[in-house]
Amino acid sequence: MSAVEPQPIGRFGIRQDKRLGELLLENGLLTKQELDLALEEQKRQRRPLGQVLLSQGLVDEKALAGVLSLHFNVPQVDFARTRVEKDALALIPESYAREHTILPMRLNKDELEVATVDPGDLALFAELKVLTRKRIKPVLGVRSDIDQAITQSYKLRTGVDRHVRSFEETFQPASVTRRLAEVKQDAPVVQIVDLIIAQGAEERASDIHIEPQQDHLRVRFRIDGVLHDATRLPATLAAPISSRVKLLANLDIVDRRHSQDGQIQTTVDGRPLDIRVGTIETIWGEKVVLRLLERSRSILRLDTLGFSPGALDIFRGLIKSPYGMILVTGPTGSGKTTTLYAALNELNSVAQNIMTIEDPVEYTFEGVNQIQINRLAGITFANGLRAILRQDPDAILVGEIRDKETAEISVQSALTGHFVLSSLHATDAVGAIYRFLEMGIESFMVTSAVSGVLAQRLVRRICPECASAYEPAPEELDFYHSVGGHGVAFERGTGCAACAHTGFRGRIGVFEVLRMSDAIKRLLVRDSPPEALRQRAITEGMTTLRSSGLAKIDEGLTTIAEVMRSVHLSEDMDA
């Protein structure tokens, strides 16, 4: 398409001295004869020229959109790289959007950006202004793209809204008995909960948050570690939805004062799904969190988690020991369970009796004897571990060390010829060792039992479909250079349909592996400060979390901002 020089702009950006037909001729999209025939047909049909040209097959809709963008001086929207905001969607019903082939894109204070096929339809914009009480900023879209985007964007709202209307038609302030009736299988609230879970699973959400607010019920999905708005529902649905979820999880639906935990087993599109449920009362009602665990998901291999070759060799060497303890540490949601399972998967063989004690068993795999904590039955980490020791185990996975008793039994197990894997909450590898000391375990016991510590975080991967070069913000560059970065080219995702317009798709691990060397053992027994151990580990070749994150940036796998967000370490830590 040839370039068209900028022309004087009139109201709503329309070029005053260039007609659409002239621009089509200038860009070689029509002949003079074709334009004359189309103009005659336009007079007869009383339709916009663009619609006439499309109906007669004289121009391609994408080429026409390019010229319309020039004609009206409005930008074209690329739906593959533009995220549709939930707050904007909430302002315009789907039926209205379909009728007028428009899509609300984003809301910026009092201005609503709307994709349309006809930026010159001033009557429509005036109507939208009344409907939404916002100023309308048109952007141009291709009809087929807008239709597809409407279907995709309103997908969750369409199903939910239908059942919400049905619910509101029959809703009355209710007693507990009435709420019990509302959660029968054919009730609208049942369908709403099913739709929310199905959509969460489809969007790869790890958690679904259902949160009562003062005047509405907010639903959010955690995708790749970050929460995103999914939909908003009437506040009157808060109690029925929590009742439905609690019924599925075999919880007490009458008791709203105490927090409760439960589990749901279901299927979504034929895939078995385990859902961990947690409830807690807030000032606006009962908040519910659903943790989605796909049972059919295969166990990942260690070499797919994001280890550098050197760190992977060290960690594999540690887990091949026939005895001793390996600790995996990091905050909640940092991928510790995935790493522990991948390690067990490498050890799993017919010659090994591998046993686990977990809370809960998140994924099952053949050849490993897995036990789940059951406090009602008296099965805790401590007494479960004692029972495992009577089962002639070779390797033991303790899901998490939370107290001194479990720590002591784990250490004794490692000292009596068993290989023990476990997780612990600490900020870094050295911090995990000192966490043991804080629990009351003697330093000489720790040095004798612990072979090594793996600390980890998860950072979001840049989406490969929309990755592009960018200039980081000054504070990002300051961080990057402060941890030893020397790169000059950086990438980030601009957002596309493949990554739900976040710029990220999937996550990758950032690791540091500490080996309990003789020198580190001596420092620990002498009550040396954590920084002394850290510096010694770095001297011996430990790659810190920050340095590991730096490598992921330089490889183009993640962004500086993502490492800054995910890797929380003290300022005095050496990079």
ABEGO torsion letter per residue (X at the ends): XBBBBBBBBBBGGBBAABBAAAAAAAAGABBAAAAAAAAAAAAAAGBBAAAAAAAAGABBAAAAAAAAAAAAGBBBBBAAABBBBAAAAAABBAAAAAAAGBBBABBBEABBBBBBABAABAAAAAAAAAAAGBBBBBBBBBAAAAAAAAAAAAAAAAAAAAAAAAAAAABBBBBAAAAAAAABAABAAAAAAAAAAAAAAAAGBABBBBBBBAABBBBBBBBGGBBBBABBBBAAAAAAAAAAAAAAAGBBAABAABBBBBBBBBBBGGBBBBBBBBBBBBAAEBBBBBBBBBAABBBBBAAAAGBBAAAAAAAAAAAABABEBBBBBEBBGAGAAAAAAAAAAAABBAABBBBBBBOBBABBBBGBBBBBBBAAAGBBAAAAAAAAAAAGBABBBBABBABAAAAAAAAAAAAAGBBBBBBBBBABAAAAAAAAAAAGBBAAAAAAABABBBBBBBBBBBBAAABBBBBBBAAAAAAAAAAGBABABBBBBAEBAAAGGAGBBEBBBBBBBBBBBAAAAAAAAAGBBAAAAAAAAAAAGBBBAAAAAAAAAAAGABBAAAAAAABBBBAABBX
